[in-house]
Amino acid sequence: MTVIAARKTKDVITFASDSILVAGYLKATDKEVIYNKLFQQNDMVIGSTGTGYEGTMMELFSRNHRPVDGGRLAIIDFFVEFREWINKRDSGHSPENDYLIAYDKKLFRTYGGLDIYEVPEFEAVGAGEDFAKAALHLGHTPREAVEVACKLSIYCSEPISEITVEI
């Protein structure tokens, strides 16, 4: 349960994420839980929605793995490699999280696996994505889009984290 929004302009790609953590019927909101939802390393910004376990594994994987270039097929190959890598460590896990990833001046979105496309302007993922997409469509920043999702979805909550990269 979360929301991550991103907008690409001619100069920057900006990401914003909420910080909710849900376990059963327990909700925790703390700046410390953002670590595996939105992070920057190895020339990438990655936002992950779904399980915290998989987000953490992606954070670990991306420390020393990255796409060979910024093409869509290279991003797909990166996620295929991630699937193989995680399967070696946990054969019972099949990656299902949705991701927003910025790499090589491009923004990509995944849908539950290897359905990946390049995002031309803006995108949102997670439980609050419909609210965030509507806000982005109306011209709001990713932070403002996440704020809207936090106000309207019971599965999103502040504080908000942001990362901006120049392109």
Rosetta blueprint (number, residue, H / E / L):
1 M L
2 T L
3 V E
4 I E
5 A E
6 A E
7 R E
8 K E
9 T L
10 K L
11 D L
12 V E
13 I E
14 T E
15 F E
16 A E
17 S E
18 D L
19 S L
20 I E
21 L E
22 V E
23 A E
24 G L
25 Y L
26 L E
27 K E
28 A E
29 T E
30 D L
31 K H
32 E H
33 V H
34 I H
35 Y H
36 N H
37 K L
38 L E
39 F E
40 Q E
41 Q E
42 N L
43 D L
44 M E
45 V E
46 I E
47 G E
48 S E
49 T E
50 G L
51 T L
52 G H
53 Y H
54 E H
55 G H
56 T H
57 M H
58 M H
59 E H
60 L H
61 F H
62 S L
63 R L
64 N L
65 H L
66 R L
67 P L
68 V L
69 D L
70 G L
71 G L
72 R H
73 L H
74 A H
75 I H
76 I H
77 D H
78 F H
79 F H
80 V H
81 E H
82 F H
83 R H
84 E H
85 W H
86 I H
87 N H
88 K H
89 R H
90 D L
91 S L
92 G L
93 H L
94 S L
95 P L
96 E L
97 N L
98 D E
99 Y E
100 L E
101 I E
102 A E
103 Y E
104 D L
105 K L
106 K E
107 L E
108 F E
109 R E
110 T E
111 Y E
112 G L
113 G L
114 L L
115 D E
116 I E
117 Y E
118 E E
119 V L
120 P L
121 E L
122 F E
123 E E
124 A E
125 V E
126 G E
127 A L
128 G L
129 E H
130 D H
131 F H
132 A H
133 K H
134 A H
135 A H
136 L H
137 H H
138 L L
139 G L
140 H L
141 T L
142 P H
143 R H
144 E H
145 A H
146 V H
147 E H
148 V H
149 A H
150 C H
151 K H
152 L H
153 S L
154 I L
155 Y L
156 C L
157 S L
158 E L
159 P L
160 I L
161 S E
162 E E
163 I E
164 T E
165 V E
166 E E
167 I L
